Amino acid sequence: MIASYWGDESQGGRRKYYQVTVEGREAYEKALASWKVAKELIDQLIERRDEV
C-alpha cells in the first residue's frame, strides 16, 4: 500500500521517499467510509443519551 524509493544525493545523506499506492488509496477510502458510519452511530447514541 506504500511504495518507497531512494532519492538523489543532492545535499547530505541519501533520502528515502514514500508514496501511497493505488491500493493504499483504496484502502484509505474504505477505512474512511467505515469510520464515517461508526461516527454517525456514536453521535446518535450520544444525542439520545443527552435527551434522557
C-alpha positions as CSV (number, residue, x, y, z in Angstrom):
1,M,0.0,0.0,0.0
2,I,3.1,2.2,0.3
3,A,5.9,2.3,-2.2
4,S,9.4,3.6,-1.4
5,Y,12.3,4.8,-3.5
6,W,15.7,6.3,-2.9
7,G,16.3,10.0,-3.8
8,D,19.4,11.6,-5.3
9,E,22.2,12.6,-3.0
10,S,21.9,16.3,-3.6
11,Q,22.8,17.6,-0.1
12,G,23.7,15.4,2.8
13,G,22.8,11.8,3.0
14,R,20.7,9.8,0.6
15,R,17.0,10.1,1.4
16,K,14.2,7.5,1.1
17,Y,10.8,8.7,0.0
18,Y,7.4,7.1,0.4
19,Q,4.3,7.2,-1.8
20,V,0.8,5.8,-1.2
21,T,-0.1,3.3,-4.0
22,V,-3.4,3.0,-5.7
23,E,-4.2,0.1,-3.4
24,G,-3.3,2.2,-0.4
25,R,-5.6,5.0,-1.6
26,E,-8.5,2.5,-2.0
27,A,-7.8,1.1,1.5
28,Y,-7.9,4.6,2.9
29,E,-11.2,5.4,1.2
30,K,-12.8,2.2,2.6
31,A,-11.5,2.9,6.1
32,L,-12.7,6.5,5.9
33,A,-16.2,5.3,4.8
34,S,-16.3,2.8,7.7
35,W,-15.2,5.5,10.1
36,K,-17.9,7.9,9.0
37,V,-20.6,5.2,9.5
38,A,-19.3,4.4,13.0
39,K,-19.0,8.1,13.9
40,E,-22.6,8.7,12.8
41,L,-23.8,5.8,15.0
42,I,-21.8,7.0,18.0
43,D,-23.1,10.6,17.5
44,Q,-26.7,9.3,17.5
45,L,-26.1,7.3,20.7
46,I,-24.6,10.4,22.4
47,E,-27.6,12.6,21.3
48,R,-30.1,10.0,22.7
49,R,-28.2,9.9,26.0
50,D,-28.4,13.7,26.3
51,E,-32.1,13.6,25.7
52,V,-32.8,11.3,28.6
